[in-house]
Amino acid sequence: MKRVGTAGESEPPFGQDGLTRYVGTRFIIRVMRAGEIAEQAGVNRQTLRFYEREGLLPPPKREGNGYRDYPASTVALVRFIKHAQELGFTLDEARALADLRRAPGPNRLKVRTLAEHKRDDVRQRIRGLQAIERALTELIDTCCHTAAPHCPILEALDDPTLQPLLRSQP
């Protein structure tokens, strides 16, 4: 399809309004450049390129000048992916959610299952961090309550028996 524009009084010259007009149709599609998408979505251009390489974004149309032209709907998709990442979803999981987003009604159970798995993963990581906190607290307490000439924390870190204790704590 070929872009066309007129420089009539009621219409800005082609390219200045950010619209793509298609010959022989009444379709006008808002296109945006990478910088506009990045700014509106709250990411940088490198993030857009990365998402493109990872297949999270459809490849943009490229004009003869090399600029990437994205549909305006790309802003919402990039925000969606970023929000998924903020909730701890991996890029693969964000891709799956974005695919399910196209038909949310029939896919609600799949989306819920993905969210439940992510929540379980987060809970497991929290338990792991709590075990690390307890181990560090014990190490700090030994440091404060001893007059040993050596650092008990460094000695404990050198002790090969400490590591299984850290992993086995609830």
N, C-alpha and C positions, 0 to 999 in steps of 0.2 A: 504494500500500500504506500502511496506517495503522499507526503505532506504538502499541503497547499495553504496559502494565506493571501489575503488581500490587504492593501494599505488604504482601504476606504476610511472615510471620516468616522464612521460609527464603530470601526473595528481597528484595534492597534495592529501595526505591522506584524507579520508572522514572527513568532519567536519571542515577542515581547510580552505576550499574555500567558505563555507557558502551556498553550493548548495545541493539540495536534488535530488538524482537520483532515479527514480522509475524502479523497476525490470520489464523487459519485455516491456518497452516503451523507446522512445527516449526523453522523457520529463525530463527536468532538470529545477527545480524551485528554484529561489533564496529565501532563507529564512533568516530572521534576528531575532536576539534576542531582547528582550524588551529594553535593554540599547542602542542598535544600533538605533532602531526605535526612541526612545526618543531623542537621540542626534541629529539625522538627521532632526527630525521634530521640534526640538527646544522646547520640553516639558520635564517633568520629568516622571519617571516610574509610579509614583502615578497617573498621569494624564491618562496614558495608562490603568491602572487598573480601574480607574473611568469610562473611556469611555467604557471599556469592560462591567463593571457592568451595565451601563446605556443602553447597547445594541447598542452603536454607532459604535463599532468595532465588527467584527465577532470573536467568541472565537478562540484563537490561538491553534495550535496543541501543545500538550505537550509530550515531550520525557520522557523516564524513569527517567531521572535525574531531572525532574521537571521544566526545562527551557521552557519558552514559545517561540515557533517558529512562527513568523508572516511572511506572504508573503511580499516581498519588496514593493508592492503597498500600504501597510499600511501607509508608510511615507506620501504619497500624500493625503491619506484620513485624517490622523491626521492634516496635514497642512490645508486642506480644512475646517475641523471643527473649528480649531483655527481661521482661517480668518473669518469664519462666525460669531464666537463669538466676534471678534474684531469689526465687523460691527454692533454689538448689537443683533444679533440673539440669541435666547435662545437655549438650547440644543435640545429641541423638534423641533424647527424650523431648526436647523442645521441638525438634523436627517432627516427631510423631504427634505431639500435641497440635502443632500447626496443621498437619495433615488432617487430624480429626476435627479441627476448627471449621473446616469447610462444610461439614454436615454435623453440627453439634447434637441435634436431637437424637438421631439413631446411635450416636457414639458416646452418649453420656456415661454408660457403664464402663466403657474402655477408659474414658478420661478419669472417672472416679478411681478405677483400679490403678492407673498410673500414679494418681495423687496419693492413694493409700500406700503404695510401694515406696514412694518418695518420703512420706511421713515416717514409715517404719525405718527407712534408712537414716533419716535425721535423728530419730530416737536412739538408734544404735550408736550413731556418732556422738550424741550427747552422753550416753553411758560411758563411752570410751574416754571422752574428755573429763567426765567426773572422776573416773579411775585415775587419770593422769593428775588431776587436781589433788586427790587424796594422797597419791604417792609423793607429789611435790611438797605437800603440807607436812608429811612425815619427815621428809628430808630436811626441810627448813627447821622443823622442831628439833631434830637431832643436832643441827648446827648451833642453835641458840642455847642448848642445854648441855654443852660439853666444853671442857677445857682442853680437849685433845690438841696436840701440836699440829696435826694434819687436818685438812678440811674433810669433814665426814660426808659432805655432799659429793665431792670429787671421788672419794674412796668408794662410796656407794655406786657411783656411775661406773667405776672400774670393776665392780663386783659382778661377775657373770650370773650370779643367782638372783640379782635384782630384777632383771628383765622378765623372767617368767612370773614373778610376783605382780609386776605392773599389768601384765596381760590377763592375769587370772582374777584380778579384783572385780567385784560385781559392779 
